[in-house]
Amino acid sequence: MPTCKELCGNLSSRTLRWVVTGGAGFIGSHLVESLLSLGQKVTVLDNFLSGRESNVEEARKLSTGRDPSFRLLKGDIRDMEQCREACHGADIVLHHAALVSVPRSFQEPHLNNSCNITGFLNMLTAARDEGVRSFVYASSAAVYGHQPEGPTGEDAPLSPLSPYAVAKRTDELYASVLSGGMRTTGLRYMNVFGPRQDPSSPYSGVISIWSRCLMDGEPPVIYGDGKTTRDFVYVGDVVQANLLAALSDLRSGDDENIFNIGTGRPVSLEKAFLAMSGAIESLCPGWKGKEPVHEPERMGDIRYSLADISRARELLGYEPRYSLEEGLVLTIKSFMNSRM
Ligand SMILES: NC(=O)c1ccc[n+]([C@@H]2O[C@H](COP(=O)([O-])OP(=O)(O)OC[C@H]3O[C@@H](n4cnc5c(N)ncnc54)[C@H](O)[C@@H]3O)[C@@H](O)[C@H]2O)c1
């Protein structure tokens, strides 16, 4: 099985056309950056619901000329015409646009439904009808709901506990019946972290929220007793998973085209906090941060979350490369730079 390095090496001799929806967001902007650095042509479709202009500032410098390397379509996946326009002539779609907040999916279930189900369906069918070869989409570990302690494989019972999770599961089911021969791959991300993650996101961005608190001299909040575990995966590994999924020779319409993307390493919130303080100290010797405060667990919080990544290892050749500590240093460095 070719490694990510080999697949990316092959890309230097062939330029493919990629669409990244949600490319102005956290994960999407890292995908865009990596693809452009590999000499690929990239179109972003984003309505800036949570995405930021600054995330695509560098890429926009490449949007000149008749057939530019980068195209930004400010548009909405809820609009079928805009989805078609984005997919026209494309080889590969990496679908990442979504309303990402779980609390907001409870407050605004119709918005969740229109972006995360109808928008998904629009992109899936537009890509299929425009002859796209490979459609990779962001699903989520949220589809599992509460799980016992220990690694969760893709075949574990599913129990979506929020409108957001219901939408992600619905998307997987639509992809399995509507691909029409186009290869589709769903990536169930665990807790992704890294540079450019928005610290205002109340659910998935605990590391970015803590970074902001610690830098601002505020005590970070740990909900619960700190023993809650997460599988924190650095965004660089998520980029790797997308490239492997997009370029690997998976069979189309296969039931097994859904993969957990994490590290397979459980980290308690307590430990993550200590690792984070250690990372800041290594960058700013003598730094003394505030101790965390504990607050009661929030409704719907999941106690344990840990991916079994053997399927991704076996069928995609995915291997997480970043330790939590390395990822934290890169994240905090970037956070500090953004504030200078
Ligand atoms: N960050 C995580 O830990 C995590 C975990 C599991 C799954 N995911 C999934 O990964 C994907 C990317 O998440 P992220 O963390 O980068 O979030 P993000 O909020 O930074 O990015 C989402 C992007 O989608 C855009 N968008 C939203 N609605 C849109 C619409 N209707 N039309 C066009 N663009 C729209 C936003 O403006 C934003 O740029 C999402 O599908 C999310 O559900 C993320």
The ligand as a Tripos MOL2 file, in Angstrom:
@<TRIPOS>MOLECULE
LIG
   44    48     1     0     0
SMALL
NO_CHARGES

@<TRIPOS>ATOM
      1 N1        -12.9330   20.1890   14.8470 N.am      1 LIG1
      2 C1        -13.2590   18.9720   15.2590 C.2       1 LIG1
      3 O1        -12.7960   18.4990   16.3230 O.2       1 LIG1
      4 C2        -14.2070   18.1260   14.4480 C.ar      1 LIG1
      5 C3        -14.5700   16.8800   14.9600 C.ar      1 LIG1
      6 C4        -15.4310   16.0940   14.2160 C.ar      1 LIG1
      7 C5        -15.8960   16.5160   12.9760 C.ar      1 LIG1
      8 N2        -15.5450   17.7470   12.5090 N.ar      1 LIG1
      9 C6        -16.0700   18.1590   11.1980 C.3       1 LIG1
     10 O2        -15.0180   18.6850   10.4010 O.3       1 LIG1
     11 C7        -15.5190   19.7060    9.5230 C.3       1 LIG1
     12 C8        -14.6980   20.9720    9.6790 C.3       1 LIG1
     13 O3        -14.8010   21.4020   11.0360 O.3       1 LIG1
     14 P1        -13.9350   22.6040   11.6280 P.3       1 LIG1
     15 O4        -13.5640   22.2340   13.0220 O.co2     1 LIG1
     16 O5        -12.8850   23.0060   10.6750 O.co2     1 LIG1
     17 O6        -15.0440   23.7300   11.7430 O.3       1 LIG1
     18 P2        -15.0880   25.2570   11.2000 P.3       1 LIG1
     19 O7        -16.3200   25.8510   11.8130 O.co2     1 LIG1
     20 O8        -13.7910   25.9180   11.4590 O.co2     1 LIG1
     21 O9        -15.2830   25.0570    9.6380 O.3       1 LIG1
     22 C9        -16.5220   24.8920    9.0180 C.3       1 LIG1
     23 C10       -16.5390   25.7560    7.7870 C.3       1 LIG1
     24 O10       -17.7650   25.5380    7.0840 O.3       1 LIG1
     25 C11       -18.2750   26.7950    6.6350 C.3       1 LIG1
     26 N3        -19.7330   26.6690    6.4570 N.ar      1 LIG1
     27 C12       -20.6580   26.4190    7.4080 C.ar      1 LIG1
     28 N4        -21.8890   26.3560    6.8670 N.ar      1 LIG1
     29 C13       -21.7260   26.5490    5.5300 C.ar      1 LIG1
     30 C14       -22.6340   26.6070    4.4320 C.ar      1 LIG1
     31 N5        -23.9420   26.4590    4.6170 N.pl3     1 LIG1
     32 N6        -22.1230   26.8310    3.2070 N.ar      1 LIG1
     33 C15       -20.7980   27.0030    2.9960 C.ar      1 LIG1
     34 N7        -19.8960   26.9870    4.0200 N.ar      1 LIG1
     35 C16       -20.3580   26.7550    5.2710 C.ar      1 LIG1
     36 C17       -17.8740   27.7550    7.7460 C.3       1 LIG1
     37 O11       -17.8960   29.1120    7.3590 O.3       1 LIG1
     38 C18       -16.4850   27.2530    8.0820 C.3       1 LIG1
     39 O12       -15.5010   27.8770    7.2810 O.3       1 LIG1
     40 C19       -16.9870   19.8680    9.8670 C.3       1 LIG1
     41 O13       -17.7670   19.1150    8.9640 O.3       1 LIG1
     42 C20       -17.0910   19.2850   11.2690 C.3       1 LIG1
     43 O14       -18.3880   18.8050   11.5390 O.3       1 LIG1
     44 C21       -14.7050   18.5630   13.2100 C.ar      1 LIG1
@<TRIPOS>BOND
     1     1     2 1
     2     2     3 2
     3     2     4 1
     4     4     5 ar
     5     4    44 ar
     6     5     6 ar
     7     6     7 ar
     8     7     8 ar
     9     8     9 1
    10     8    44 ar
    11     9    10 1
    12     9    42 1
    13    10    11 1
    14    11    12 1
    15    11    40 1
    16    12    13 1
    17    13    14 1
    18    14    15 2
    19    14    16 1
    20    14    17 1
    21    17    18 1
    22    18    19 2
    23    18    20 1
    24    18    21 1
    25    21    22 1
    26    22    23 1
    27    23    24 1
    28    23    38 1
    29    24    25 1
    30    25    26 1
    31    25    36 1
    32    26    27 ar
    33    26    35 ar
    34    27    28 ar
    35    28    29 ar
    36    29    30 ar
    37    29    35 ar
    38    30    31 1
    39    30    32 ar
    40    32    33 ar
    41    33    34 ar
    42    34    35 ar
    43    36    37 1
    44    36    38 1
    45    38    39 1
    46    40    41 1
    47    40    42 1
    48    42    43 1
@<TRIPOS>SUBSTRUCTURE
     1 LIG1         1 GROUP 0 **** ****
